[in-house]
């Protein structure tokens, strides 16, 4: 009987309401069977479930400044990483570099199988029966080996790098049931023609086991070159077959790890690829630190639920019934949290020119259910969260533009400043101490301000906010400026003629703000129902395209279709919905009317 102890990780499902997950009960993995034999193992999962809390109470109190030394305490969790890549994608090389840099325990199922078989363990003997019969080792055996290895002290203390596993949807689901989940899932992307060339050109040194490539990595001497051999599975036909198998498996498991998946261009030098991977892993480590600073005024929530979610792996999927208006408090809080975490990651990463674009129905001014109160709540959550870290926040609304009869501001912003001033900012002095209200422009940038949140800056007919906005960012210097739902496209002048003078510069400036959060529901052109899908991006992750799927008993869910390194255009989204490979002909007909991308 093999008994192991593992530290389970949380699993998340699509839910419109945030909730706390209770600690898991011990799991038992037993009675694995196959057509040829049956056997049993017991894998006991104990220890704690990583807890997480949801934001946000708006009542704060200021902590008094304690005397004595200033100290910073942090708890650093070990990294848990999965890496996947097609044959010859460079996965082995990157694993070596990751282990060298981060000290993770490298776990390869191939190595595990060989070790278990050679050691004559119970699992190894069972696996050997299948291998000797020329059959694939069942998922249950491989999963038992992996969980046993992950339970060892070195993996729990140093963290782990799971190489090339899981390889199938069933394996991924087995790990999910055991609450084994990585912090990040890295996929190396390399074009097929490059992979085939890498494989066909590979040569093996039978004496040393070293792998060479005839063009990219030739042998050092003629003596070595003469003894090189081609591996049996490195023929073009077999390589293509392995690639197809890999693609099918990778696509099957992508839904399990879609919210923590990071695709990396593997068709670069190993140094360039690793630089990107190193940055990703360093960011995950940074997100997992839980700082507690003493020695400066801070704001403390009355509830312990004010701690922000720290990484993408804690995202719970898109909530459902978003066309039900008004939105429930749970759905609003869900999006406030989602925006908050992305914004915090971007600011902590040193980004200074940011924008949030979110258009759930209550935040979409083009819909008749638009609610300015929802926008103000979002601004309050972001401002109070940064104030909670001791930062001084200036919340700004654009003032009147134009002169005489043309003086005014966009209708949706009318009265916004008064709403902000009368809102509940807590009972203990946050407003006026850590948070102040101002206008968009250089005149409201003061030395004590740490960052600026700009409420829906937008151009109006006959007037352009860009000049005031540019003056403000120039005055702010390296301090973060965050635009919430900006609308900075050029509009006609009051005479009906487009303002052309300086237009290129205005658009260039507007594009200089980086999306830290983007969420847009997708509809058919000219309709607001039904919802066809959604496009989401949360810094520093990729744009994710989801399709809404109806289920039985009136339920629904969002399935991921594709990811993009940059914001996709309408054609790319349409192609993904109809299953066309990228860079092919433009979508047409019924699906060509999908709208709401820009």
C-alpha positions as CSV (number, residue, x, y, z in Angstrom):
1,X,0.0,0.0,0.0
2,X,1.4,3.4,-1.1
3,X,0.4,6.3,1.1
4,X,1.4,9.8,0.4
5,X,0.6,13.2,1.8
6,X,0.2,16.2,-0.6
7,X,-0.7,19.8,-0.1
8,X,-3.8,20.3,-2.2
9,X,-4.4,23.5,-4.1
10,X,-7.8,25.2,-4.6
11,X,-10.0,24.5,-7.6
12,X,-12.3,27.1,-8.9
13,X,-15.5,27.0,-10.9
14,X,-17.6,29.6,-12.6
15,X,-19.8,31.2,-10.1
16,X,-21.6,34.6,-10.0
17,X,-21.0,35.1,-6.4
18,X,-17.7,35.1,-4.5
19,X,-17.5,32.7,-1.6
20,X,-14.9,31.1,0.6
21,X,-14.0,27.5,0.0
22,X,-13.9,25.3,3.1
23,X,-10.8,23.2,3.8
24,X,-10.9,20.0,1.8
25,X,-11.6,16.7,3.3
26,X,-9.0,13.9,2.9
27,X,-9.2,12.3,-0.6
28,X,-8.7,8.7,-1.3
29,X,-7.7,7.5,-4.7
30,X,-8.5,3.8,-4.8
31,X,-9.5,0.8,-6.9
32,X,-7.7,1.7,-10.1
33,X,-8.6,-0.8,-12.7
34,X,-7.9,-1.8,-16.3
35,X,-9.2,-4.5,-18.7
36,X,-6.2,-6.7,-18.0
37,X,-5.6,-6.2,-14.3
38,X,-6.8,-4.4,-11.2
39,X,-4.9,-2.9,-8.4
40,X,-5.3,-0.5,-5.5
41,X,-3.4,2.4,-4.1
42,X,-4.3,4.9,-1.4
43,X,-3.3,8.5,-1.9
44,X,-4.2,10.6,1.1
45,X,-4.4,14.3,0.6
46,X,-4.0,16.4,3.8
47,X,-2.7,19.7,4.9
48,X,-4.3,23.1,4.4
49,X,-6.2,24.6,1.5
50,X,-4.6,27.9,0.4
51,X,-7.2,30.4,1.6
52,X,-8.3,33.5,-0.2
53,X,-10.6,36.3,0.6
54,X,-12.8,38.7,-1.4
55,X,-12.9,42.4,-1.4
56,X,-14.5,44.8,-0.3
57,X,-15.9,46.5,2.8
58,X,-15.7,50.3,2.5
59,X,-15.4,51.2,6.2
60,X,-11.8,51.7,7.3
61,X,-10.0,53.0,10.3
62,X,-6.5,54.5,10.4
63,X,-4.0,52.5,12.4
64,X,-1.9,54.5,14.8
65,X,1.8,54.7,14.0
66,X,3.6,52.3,16.3
67,X,6.9,53.2,17.9
68,X,10.1,51.4,17.3
69,X,11.7,49.8,14.2
70,X,10.2,49.7,10.8
71,X,10.0,46.1,9.7
72,X,8.5,44.3,6.7
73,X,7.4,40.7,7.0
74,X,6.5,38.5,4.1
75,X,5.6,34.9,3.5
76,X,6.9,33.4,0.2
77,X,5.2,30.3,-1.1
78,X,7.2,27.9,-3.2
79,X,6.5,28.1,-6.9
80,X,4.4,25.4,-8.6
81,X,4.9,25.4,-12.4
82,X,3.7,23.3,-15.3
83,X,5.4,23.5,-18.7
84,X,4.1,22.1,-22.0
85,X,5.5,22.1,-25.5
86,X,5.5,20.0,-28.6
87,X,8.5,17.7,-29.4
88,X,11.6,19.8,-30.1
89,X,10.0,23.0,-28.7
90,X,13.0,23.5,-26.4
91,X,11.1,22.4,-23.3
92,X,14.0,20.4,-21.9
93,X,16.4,23.3,-22.2
94,X,14.0,25.7,-20.5
95,X,13.4,23.2,-17.7
96,X,17.1,23.1,-17.0
97,X,17.3,27.0,-16.9
98,X,14.2,27.2,-14.7
99,X,15.7,24.7,-12.2
100,X,19.0,26.5,-12.2
101,X,17.4,29.9,-11.5
102,X,14.5,29.1,-9.2
103,X,15.7,25.8,-7.5
104,X,12.5,23.9,-8.3
105,X,12.2,20.2,-8.2
106,X,12.1,19.0,-11.8
107,X,9.5,16.2,-12.2
108,X,9.3,14.4,-15.5
109,X,6.9,11.4,-15.9
110,X,9.4,9.6,-18.1
111,X,12.1,9.9,-15.4
112,X,9.6,8.8,-12.8
113,X,8.6,5.7,-14.7
114,X,12.1,4.6,-15.3
115,X,13.0,5.2,-11.6
116,X,9.9,3.3,-10.3
117,X,10.5,0.4,-12.7
118,X,14.2,0.1,-11.9
119,X,13.5,0.4,-8.1
120,X,10.9,-2.4,-8.3
121,X,8.3,-0.4,-6.4
122,X,4.6,-1.5,-6.4
123,X,3.7,1.2,-8.9
124,X,6.8,0.4,-10.9
125,X,5.9,-3.2,-11.2
126,X,2.4,-2.4,-12.3
127,X,3.7,0.0,-14.9
128,X,6.2,-2.6,-16.1
129,X,3.4,-5.0,-16.9
130,X,1.8,-2.6,-19.3
131,X,5.2,-1.6,-20.8
132,X,6.2,-5.2,-21.4
133,X,2.9,-5.8,-23.1
134,X,3.5,-2.8,-25.4
135,X,0.6,-0.9,-23.9
136,X,0.4,2.7,-22.6
137,X,0.6,2.9,-18.8
138,X,-2.8,3.9,-17.5
139,X,-3.4,7.4,-16.3
140,X,-4.2,6.2,-12.8
141,X,-0.7,4.8,-12.4
142,X,1.0,7.9,-13.8
143,X,-1.1,10.1,-11.6
144,X,-0.2,8.0,-8.5
145,X,3.5,8.4,-9.3
146,X,3.2,12.1,-9.8
147,X,1.3,12.7,-6.6
148,X,3.7,10.5,-4.7
149,X,6.6,12.6,-6.0
150,X,4.9,15.9,-5.2
151,X,4.3,14.8,-1.6
152,X,8.0,14.6,-0.8
153,X,9.5,17.3,1.4
154,X,11.9,18.7,-1.2
155,X,9.0,19.4,-3.6
156,X,6.9,21.0,-0.8
157,X,9.8,23.1,0.4
158,X,11.4,24.2,-2.9
159,X,8.4,24.1,-5.2
160,X,8.1,22.0,-8.3
161,X,8.3,22.0,-12.1
162,X,6.0,19.5,-13.7
163,X,7.4,18.7,-17.2
164,X,5.0,17.6,-19.9
165,X,2.3,16.4,-17.5
166,X,-0.7,16.3,-17.7
167,X,-0.8,15.0,-21.3
168,X,-4.5,14.4,-21.5
169,X,-7.8,15.9,-20.2
170,X,-8.3,12.9,-18.0
171,X,-4.9,13.4,-16.4
172,X,-5.6,17.1,-15.8
173,X,-9.0,16.3,-14.2
174,X,-7.4,13.7,-11.9
175,X,-5.0,16.4,-10.6
176,X,-7.9,18.8,-10.2
177,X,-9.8,16.3,-8.1
178,X,-6.8,16.0,-5.9
179,X,-6.5,19.8,-5.6
180,X,-3.1,19.8,-7.3
181,X,-2.9,22.9,-9.4
182,X,0.1,25.0,-10.5
183,X,0.5,28.7,-10.1
184,X,1.2,29.1,-13.8
185,X,1.0,26.9,-16.9
186,X,3.6,27.8,-19.5
187,X,3.2,26.6,-23.2
188,X,6.0,26.9,-25.7
189,X,4.7,27.8,-29.1
190,X,6.8,26.9,-32.1
191,X,5.6,26.7,-35.8
192,X,5.2,23.2,-37.1
193,X,7.8,23.6,-39.9
194,X,10.4,24.7,-37.3
195,X,9.6,21.7,-35.1
196,X,9.8,19.3,-37.9
197,X,13.2,20.7,-39.0
198,X,14.5,20.5,-35.4
199,X,13.4,16.8,-35.1
200,X,14.5,15.6,-38.5
201,X,17.9,17.3,-38.0
202,X,18.5,15.8,-34.6
203,X,21.2,13.2,-34.0
204,X,22.0,11.1,-30.9
205,X,25.4,10.3,-29.6
206,X,24.9,6.7,-28.4
207,X,28.0,6.9,-26.2
208,X,27.1,10.0,-24.2
209,X,23.4,10.3,-24.8
210,X,23.9,13.9,-25.9
211,X,21.6,15.3,-28.6
212,X,23.0,17.3,-31.5
213,X,21.5,19.1,-34.6
214,X,23.1,19.0,-38.0
215,X,22.6,22.7,-38.5
216,X,21.7,24.4,-35.2
217,X,24.0,22.4,-32.9
218,X,26.6,20.4,-34.8
219,X,29.0,18.0,-33.0
220,X,32.3,19.3,-31.8
221,X,34.6,16.8,-33.7
222,X,34.5,14.6,-36.8
223,X,34.9,11.6,-34.5
224,X,31.6,12.4,-32.7
225,X,29.9,13.2,-36.0
226,X,30.7,9.7,-37.4
227,X,29.1,7.9,-34.5
228,X,25.9,9.9,-34.4
229,X,22.6,8.1,-35.2
230,X,19.1,9.2,-36.0
231,X,16.5,8.3,-33.4
232,X,13.8,6.0,-34.7
233,X,11.0,8.5,-33.9
234,X,12.7,11.4,-35.6
235,X,11.6,10.7,-39.1
236,X,9.4,13.4,-40.8
237,X,6.3,11.1,-40.9
238,X,6.6,10.1,-37.2
239,X,7.3,13.7,-36.2
240,X,4.1,14.9,-37.9
241,X,2.1,12.2,-36.2
242,X,3.5,13.1,-32.8
243,X,2.7,16.8,-33.4
244,X,-0.9,16.0,-34.2
245,X,-1.2,13.9,-31.1
246,X,0.3,16.7,-29.0
247,X,-2.0,19.3,-30.5
248,X,-5.1,17.2,-29.7
249,X,-4.0,16.6,-26.1
250,X,-2.9,20.2,-25.6
251,X,-6.3,21.5,-26.9
252,X,-8.1,19.1,-24.6
253,X,-6.4,20.2,-21.4
254,X,-6.3,24.0,-22.3
255,X,-9.7,24.6,-20.7
256,X,-8.5,23.2,-17.4
257,X,-5.6,25.8,-17.2
258,X,-6.9,28.5,-19.4
259,X,-6.9,31.2,-16.7
260,X,-3.3,30.5,-15.7
261,X,-2.0,29.7,-19.2
262,X,0.9,31.8,-20.6
263,X,1.9,31.1,-24.2
264,X,5.6,31.9,-25.0
265,X,7.1,32.2,-28.4
266,X,9.6,29.3,-28.5
267,X,11.0,30.2,-31.9
268,X,13.7,32.4,-30.4
269,X,17.1,31.9,-28.8
270,X,17.0,29.9,-25.6
271,X,18.1,33.1,-23.8
272,X,15.3,35.2,-25.1
273,X,12.7,32.5,-24.3
274,X,14.0,32.1,-20.8
275,X,14.1,35.8,-20.2
276,X,10.3,35.9,-20.8
277,X,9.7,32.8,-18.6
278,X,11.9,34.2,-15.8
279,X,9.8,37.4,-15.9
280,X,6.6,35.4,-15.7
281,X,7.8,33.3,-12.7
282,X,9.2,36.3,-10.9
283,X,5.9,38.0,-11.2
284,X,4.1,35.0,-9.8
285,X,6.5,35.0,-6.8
286,X,6.0,38.7,-6.3
287,X,2.2,38.2,-6.4
288,X,2.3,35.5,-3.7
289,X,4.2,37.6,-1.1
290,X,1.9,38.8,1.7
291,X,3.5,42.0,3.0
292,X,2.7,43.5,6.3
293,X,4.3,46.9,6.9
294,X,4.6,48.6,10.2
295,X,5.8,52.1,10.9
296,X,3.6,54.2,8.7
297,X,-0.1,55.1,8.7
298,X,-2.3,52.5,7.1
299,X,-5.9,51.8,6.5
300,X,-7.4,48.6,7.9
301,X,-10.6,47.0,6.8
302,X,-13.0,45.9,9.5
303,X,-13.3,42.7,7.6
304,X,-10.5,40.2,6.9
305,X,-11.9,40.0,3.4
306,X,-10.0,43.1,2.3
307,X,-7.0,41.1,1.1
308,X,-6.8,41.1,-2.7
309,X,-6.6,38.0,-4.8
310,X,-3.0,37.8,-5.7
311,X,-2.7,35.9,-9.0
312,X,-4.5,34.7,-12.1
313,X,-4.8,31.1,-10.8
314,X,-7.4,32.3,-8.3
315,X,-9.7,33.7,-11.0
316,X,-13.0,31.9,-10.9
317,X,-14.2,32.2,-14.5
318,X,-16.8,34.6,-16.0
319,X,-20.0,34.9,-13.9
320,X,-23.3,34.0,-15.6
321,X,-26.6,35.8,-16.2
322,X,-24.9,39.1,-17.1
323,X,-28.0,40.2,-19.0
324,X,-30.0,40.2,-15.8
325,X,-30.4,43.8,-14.9
326,X,-29.8,45.2,-12.3
327,X,-26.7,43.2,-11.6
328,X,-26.6,41.5,-8.2
329,X,-24.3,42.8,-5.6
330,X,-22.2,39.6,-6.0
331,X,-21.7,40.1,-9.7
332,X,-20.7,43.8,-9.1
333,X,-18.2,42.8,-6.4
334,X,-16.9,40.1,-8.6
335,X,-15.9,42.6,-11.3
336,X,-14.6,45.1,-8.8
337,X,-12.3,42.5,-7.5
338,X,-11.2,41.4,-10.9
339,X,-10.4,44.9,-12.0
340,X,-8.6,45.6,-8.7
341,X,-6.3,42.7,-8.9
342,X,-5.2,43.5,-12.4
343,X,-4.6,47.1,-11.6
344,X,-2.6,46.3,-8.5
345,X,-0.4,43.9,-10.4
346,X,0.3,46.5,-13.1
347,X,1.1,49.3,-10.5
348,X,3.3,47.0,-8.5
349,X,5.1,46.1,-11.7
350,X,6.0,49.7,-12.2
351,X,3.4,50.6,-14.9
352,X,2.4,54.2,-14.8
353,X,0.0,54.9,-17.7
354,X,-2.9,52.5,-17.4
355,X,-6.5,52.1,-18.5
356,X,-9.4,49.9,-17.4
357,X,-12.0,49.1,-20.0
358,X,-15.0,47.2,-18.7
359,X,-18.4,47.2,-20.3
360,X,-20.8,44.9,-18.4
361,X,-24.3,46.3,-19.1
362,X,-24.3,48.6,-16.0
363,X,-21.0,50.1,-17.1
364,X,-21.8,50.4,-20.8
365,X,-23.0,54.0,-21.5
366,X,-24.5,52.9,-24.8
367,X,-27.1,50.8,-23.0
368,X,-30.2,52.1,-21.3
369,X,-29.3,50.2,-18.1
370,X,-26.1,52.2,-17.6
371,X,-25.7,53.1,-13.9
372,X,-23.3,55.9,-12.8
373,X,-23.5,54.4,-9.3
374,X,-21.8,51.2,-10.5
375,X,-18.9,53.2,-12.0
376,X,-18.5,55.2,-8.8
377,X,-18.5,52.0,-6.7
378,X,-15.7,50.6,-8.9
379,X,-13.7,53.8,-8.5
380,X,-14.2,53.7,-4.7
381,X,-13.0,50.1,-4.5
382,X,-9.8,50.8,-6.4
383,X,-9.1,54.1,-4.5
384,X,-9.7,52.6,-1.1
385,X,-7.6,49.6,-1.8
386,X,-4.5,51.7,-2.8
387,X,-5.2,54.0,0.2
388,X,-5.2,50.8,2.3
389,X,-1.5,50.6,1.4
390,X,-0.8,54.1,2.6
391,X,-0.9,55.8,-0.8
392,X,-2.6,59.2,-1.4
393,X,-5.0,59.0,-4.2
394,X,-6.5,61.9,-6.3
395,X,-9.8,60.9,-7.9
396,X,-10.4,63.2,-10.9
397,X,-13.4,64.0,-13.0
398,X,-13.2,66.3,-16.1
399,X,-14.6,69.7,-15.6
400,X,-16.6,71.8,-18.0
401,X,-15.1,72.3,-21.5
402,X,-15.8,75.0,-24.1
403,X,-17.2,78.5,-23.6
404,X,-20.5,80.3,-23.5
405,X,-23.3,78.2,-24.9
406,X,-20.9,75.3,-25.6
407,X,-19.7,75.1,-22.0
408,X,-20.4,71.7,-20.4
409,X,-19.3,68.2,-20.1
410,X,-20.5,64.8,-21.5
411,X,-24.0,64.1,-20.1
412,X,-23.0,60.8,-18.5
413,X,-20.5,62.7,-16.3
414,X,-22.9,65.4,-15.2
415,X,-23.0,65.5,-11.4
416,X,-20.3,62.9,-11.0
417,X,-18.1,65.0,-8.8
418,X,-20.9,65.7,-6.4
419,X,-21.7,62.0,-6.2
420,X,-18.1,61.3,-5.3
421,X,-18.0,64.0,-2.7
422,X,-21.2,62.7,-1.0
423,X,-20.3,59.0,-1.2
424,X,-19.5,56.9,1.9
425,X,-15.7,56.8,2.0
426,X,-15.6,55.2,5.5
427,X,-16.0,56.4,9.0
428,X,-12.4,57.1,9.9
429,X,-11.1,59.9,7.8
430,X,-10.0,58.3,4.5
431,X,-11.6,61.2,2.5
432,X,-9.4,64.3,2.9
433,X,-6.5,62.3,4.2
434,X,-5.7,59.5,1.8
435,X,-8.3,60.3,-0.9
436,X,-9.1,63.7,-2.5
437,X,-11.3,64.7,-5.4
438,X,-10.0,66.8,-8.2
439,X,-10.4,67.7,-11.9
440,X,-8.5,66.4,-14.9
441,X,-5.7,68.8,-15.6
442,X,-2.2,69.9,-14.5
443,X,-3.7,72.3,-11.9
444,X,-4.9,69.4,-9.6
445,X,-1.5,67.6,-9.6
446,X,0.0,68.1,-6.1
447,X,3.3,67.0,-4.7
448,X,1.7,64.8,-2.0
449,X,-0.4,62.8,-4.5
450,X,1.0,59.3,-5.1
451,X,-1.4,58.3,-7.9
452,X,-4.3,59.5,-9.9
453,X,-7.6,57.8,-10.9
454,X,-9.4,59.5,-13.8
455,X,-13.2,58.8,-14.1
456,X,-14.3,58.1,-17.7
457,X,-12.3,60.9,-19.4
458,X,-13.8,61.4,-22.9
459,X,-14.0,63.8,-25.8
460,X,-17.2,65.7,-26.4
461,X,-18.5,67.2,-29.6
462,X,-16.5,70.3,-30.2
463,X,-14.1,69.7,-27.4
464,X,-11.2,67.4,-26.8
465,X,-10.0,66.3,-23.3
466,X,-6.6,65.2,-24.7
467,X,-4.8,68.5,-24.0
468,X,-5.9,68.6,-20.3
469,X,-5.1,64.9,-20.0
470,X,-1.6,65.3,-21.5
471,X,-0.9,68.3,-19.2
472,X,-1.9,66.2,-16.2
473,X,0.3,63.2,-17.1
474,X,3.2,65.5,-17.8
475,X,2.8,67.0,-14.3
476,X,2.4,63.6,-12.7
477,X,5.7,62.4,-14.1
478,X,6.4,58.8,-13.0
479,X,3.4,58.6,-10.7
480,X,0.6,56.1,-11.9
481,X,-2.3,57.6,-13.8
482,X,-5.2,55.1,-14.3
483,X,-8.1,55.9,-16.7
484,X,-11.4,54.2,-15.9
485,X,-13.5,53.5,-19.0
486,X,-11.9,56.3,-21.2
487,X,-13.5,57.3,-24.5
488,X,-10.7,59.1,-26.4
489,X,-11.6,58.7,-30.0
490,X,-11.9,61.9,-32.0
491,X,-15.4,63.4,-32.4
492,X,-16.7,66.0,-34.9
493,X,-16.3,69.6,-34.0
494,X,-19.4,71.6,-33.2
495,X,-19.6,72.6,-36.9
496,X,-19.9,68.9,-37.8
497,X,-16.4,68.9,-39.4
498,X,-13.8,66.5,-38.0
499,X,-11.0,68.1,-36.0
500,X,-8.0,67.1,-38.2
501,X,-5.3,69.4,-36.8
502,X,-3.1,67.4,-34.6
503,X,-5.3,64.3,-34.8
504,X,-2.5,61.8,-35.3
505,X,-0.7,63.1,-32.2
506,X,-3.9,62.9,-30.1
507,X,-4.5,59.3,-31.2
508,X,-0.9,58.4,-30.5
509,X,-1.1,59.9,-27.0
510,X,-4.4,58.1,-26.3
511,X,-2.8,54.8,-27.4
512,X,0.1,55.3,-25.0
513,X,-2.0,54.1,-22.1
514,X,-1.7,50.4,-21.6
515,X,-4.7,48.2,-20.8
516,X,-4.3,46.6,-17.4
517,X,-7.9,45.3,-17.6
518,X,-10.3,44.7,-20.4
519,X,-13.7,43.0,-20.4
520,X,-16.3,43.2,-23.2
521,X,-19.4,41.2,-23.8
522,X,-19.9,40.1,-27.4
523,X,-23.2,40.4,-29.1
524,X,-24.6,40.1,-32.6
525,X,-24.6,43.5,-34.4
526,X,-27.4,45.7,-33.4
527,X,-28.6,43.5,-30.5
528,X,-27.9,43.2,-26.8
529,X,-29.2,39.7,-26.5
530,X,-28.2,36.9,-26.5
531,X,-24.7,37.3,-25.2
532,X,-22.5,35.3,-27.6
533,X,-19.3,35.4,-25.6
534,X,-16.7,37.7,-23.9
535,X,-13.2,39.0,-24.4
536,X,-11.2,39.5,-21.2
537,X,-7.6,40.5,-20.3
538,X,-6.2,40.9,-16.9
539,X,-2.6,42.2,-16.6
540,X,-0.1,40.7,-17.2
541,X,-1.9,37.8,-18.9
542,X,-3.1,37.4,-22.5
543,X,-6.4,38.4,-24.1
544,X,-8.8,35.4,-23.6
545,X,-11.8,34.8,-25.9
546,X,-14.8,32.9,-24.4
547,X,-17.9,31.5,-26.0
548,X,-21.2,31.4,-23.9
549,X,-22.8,28.0,-24.0
550,X,-26.3,27.1,-22.9
551,X,-26.7,24.1,-20.6
552,X,-29.7,22.1,-19.4
553,X,-32.1,23.5,-16.8
554,X,-31.5,27.1,-17.9
555,X,-27.9,27.2,-16.9
556,X,-25.0,28.5,-18.9
557,X,-21.2,28.6,-18.9
558,X,-18.3,30.3,-20.7
559,X,-15.8,28.1,-22.6
560,X,-12.5,29.5,-23.7
561,X,-12.0,29.5,-27.5
562,X,-8.6,31.1,-27.9
563,X,-6.0,33.5,-26.4
564,X,-4.2,36.4,-28.1
565,X,-1.0,38.3,-27.2
566,X,-2.6,41.5,-28.4
567,X,-6.2,42.7,-28.5
568,X,-7.8,40.8,-31.4
569,X,-9.8,42.5,-34.1
570,X,-13.3,41.5,-35.3
571,X,-12.0,39.1,-38.0
572,X,-9.8,37.2,-35.5
573,X,-12.7,36.9,-33.1
574,X,-15.1,35.7,-35.8
575,X,-12.6,33.2,-37.1
576,X,-12.2,31.8,-33.6
577,X,-15.9,31.4,-33.2
578,X,-16.3,29.4,-36.4
579,X,-13.1,27.4,-35.8
580,X,-11.0,28.8,-38.6
581,X,-7.2,28.7,-38.3
582,X,-5.7,32.2,-37.8
583,X,-4.6,34.3,-40.7
584,X,-7.1,32.7,-43.1
585,X,-9.9,34.3,-45.0
586,X,-12.2,36.8,-43.2
587,X,-15.4,35.6,-41.6
588,X,-18.6,36.3,-43.5
589,X,-22.3,35.6,-43.4
590,X,-24.1,35.1,-40.1
591,X,-21.0,35.0,-37.9
592,X,-19.6,38.1,-39.6
593,X,-22.0,40.2,-37.7
594,X,-20.5,39.5,-34.3
595,X,-20.0,42.9,-32.7
596,X,-18.8,44.7,-29.6
597,X,-15.1,44.2,-30.0
598,X,-13.9,47.8,-30.0
